[in-house]
Amino acid sequence: MTTESLTRRFQDKIDQELKIEPKDWMPDAYRKTLIRQISQHAHSEVVGMLPEGNWITRAPSLRRKVALLAKVQDEAGHGLYLYSACETLGIRRETLIEELLSGKAKYSSIFNYPTLTWADIGAIGWLVDGAAIMNQVPLCRCSYGPYARAMVRVCKEESFHQRQGFEILLTLCQGAADQKAMAQDALDRWWWPSLMMFGPSDKDSIHTAQSMRWKIKRFTNDELRQKFIDMTVPQAEVLGLTIPDPELQWDEASGHYHSGPIDWEEFGQVLRGNGPCNAERLEARQRAHQEGTWVREAAQAYAAKQIEESKKVG
Amino acid sequence: MQSEWPLWEVFIRPKNGLHHIHAGSLHAADAAMAIQNARDVYTRRNEGVSLWVVESVHLHASDPDDADMLFEPAKDKIYRHPTFYDLPDEVKHM
């Protein structure tokens, strides 16, 4: 069959909402797009452990500590599910890790911001996980089977992440004036980077149109961002916090909140490696990989020895 | 010459989008025959769209006697579930 007719059959399947599985024929560009997106997603889960890990030993109570530990543990697992889904596309895990460690691969720009106070842990759960869930729920219906299935698992497990973050902020907001100020400060710093998580605006997004045709994406960046704003503003009111956007107001005509412009220059700078923590995050991953070398080698040596032993017995 | 054909475990994907699910096992001389026989035995009523066969000796299972030790620790981690966190009614859909 010609590539042209294969491509037509492929698109027909997608149009009929049929899933694509690893051994099915797929265009190279579809495979490449998925490898890029799923690996970036996996890297984000892994790097995403760093800002929160920063507060595990300093959590203010045992309740907060076990919750944060469980959340960071989940993120490690989610990285694994995603790397595995990515490997079904014929790329090796080692290659993906090398691309992260060399700085070639991207991960979500949000994790290049520092967690300065305990309230930041609340803000990450509420806003960053809230935005991630907004992105991930439609991905459960993605056209590529292994990615969609990984997302179902991730979404199910993450259902507590946002709630634990909101609970942290609610507690602070109901506490002393200093505590509420700390929560407001965290919202001030995390609000705009959270909106940037949805990626460039539709007019500047080079991948959106094709990804929508392939049903990898179900909504555009701007649509998801708007949904997130509409959902989050009333939640900020429950907390009694002010969203740091002077232009933010309810627009009766559209039925959505109107919000001010995003500083895309900042987004670009962070993506290019000039965010507050880019170097620190990459360095932490490189160090972890390097310091884990002997563990990987020891496990292999032990496995080889077990095989030798069983041969002797057999 | 092996006197017995090896045992193979059969997994069926009911339709694209779903995982392969274990269906049973059969004996076959090699993988191609195992797939052929799995098709004949396990998918006579439109059970699926894809088959996996794995030689049973390659499946490693946890010991049933270890089940408590392995899975009990997850039982008291109620903070891994959303209901553990108290939220006001206004944000209950979070």
HADDOCK unambig.tbl for C-alpha pairs under 7 A between the chains (distance, minus, plus):
assign (segid A and resid 18 and name CA) (segid B and resid 16 and name CA) 6.82 0.50 0.50
assign (segid A and resid 19 and name CA) (segid B and resid 16 and name CA) 5.26 0.50 0.50
assign (segid A and resid 19 and name CA) (segid B and resid 17 and name CA) 5.13 0.50 0.50
assign (segid A and resid 20 and name CA) (segid B and resid 16 and name CA) 6.76 0.50 0.50
assign (segid A and resid 21 and name CA) (segid B and resid 16 and name CA) 6.51 0.50 0.50
assign (segid A and resid 67 and name CA) (segid B and resid 79 and name CA) 5.87 0.50 0.50
assign (segid A and resid 70 and name CA) (segid B and resid 80 and name CA) 6.37 0.50 0.50
assign (segid A and resid 145 and name CA) (segid B and resid 16 and name CA) 7.00 0.50 0.50
assign (segid A and resid 145 and name CA) (segid B and resid 17 and name CA) 4.63 0.50 0.50
assign (segid A and resid 159 and name CA) (segid B and resid 82 and name CA) 5.86 0.50 0.50
assign (segid A and resid 160 and name CA) (segid B and resid 80 and name CA) 6.62 0.50 0.50
assign (segid A and resid 160 and name CA) (segid B and resid 81 and name CA) 5.63 0.50 0.50
assign (segid A and resid 160 and name CA) (segid B and resid 82 and name CA) 4.02 0.50 0.50
assign (segid A and resid 163 and name CA) (segid B and resid 82 and name CA) 6.69 0.50 0.50
assign (segid A and resid 163 and name CA) (segid B and resid 85 and name CA) 6.25 0.50 0.50
assign (segid A and resid 163 and name CA) (segid B and resid 94 and name CA) 6.70 0.50 0.50
assign (segid A and resid 164 and name CA) (segid B and resid 85 and name CA) 6.08 0.50 0.50
assign (segid A and resid 167 and name CA) (segid B and resid 85 and name CA) 6.69 0.50 0.50
assign (segid A and resid 167 and name CA) (segid B and resid 86 and name CA) 6.72 0.50 0.50
assign (segid A and resid 167 and name CA) (segid B and resid 87 and name CA) 6.57 0.50 0.50
assign (segid A and resid 235 and name CA) (segid B and resid 91 and name CA) 6.64 0.50 0.50
